[in-house]
Amino acid sequence: MAANAVIDDLDRDPPTASTGSDWQLLTDRVMGGVSSGTLAREVIAGRPALRLCGDVSLENNGGFIQMALDLAPGGVSVDAGVWTGIELDVFGEDQEYGVHLRTPDLTRPWQSYRHGFRTLPVWQSLRMPFAGFAPHRTDIPLDTRRLRRLGVVAIGRAFCADLALGGVRFFA
């Protein structure tokens, strides 16, 4: 088995990921919040990246902006059962963010499996083992054989988000 499997290495024209799915910007406005953001392809510290920027606001019961990707075109599930977790290449100010995973078992938009991480103003590769993802508003265990969607999220507090993603992959 290979040491990792690419989800996106930014080798395609934006917003398309290496998997063939498109990255999307989602904000709490879909549920009445007032957070705002942008998602753009840029060069950050000499490296191609997806850059998520915006203002996260807690007004109107809001509180998130997110770059989201279906792991396969059409929202089909991906079997990641042979992998240990997700690895991200990230750059940003000293801030907390999260990775949210979804499976077809989750029927409500607020349900996910979550793992936090902290950015620094240097490129770093961060590994998030699947065992470290906590279920959020669900009792259903994470089934890595049925992953559908990945989100990189600025959430839960009012702040100015600025996060660059240089790659994402499964790791063994």
Secondary structure, 3 states (H helix, E strand, C coil): CCCEEEEECCCCCCCECCCCCECEEEEHHHHCCCCEEEEEEEEECCEEEEEEEEEECCHHHCCEEEEEEECCHHHCCECCCCCCEEEEEEEECCCEEEEEEECCCCCCCCCEEEEEEECCCCCEEEEEEHHHCEEECCCCCCCHHHECEEEEEEECCCEEEEEEEEEEEEEC
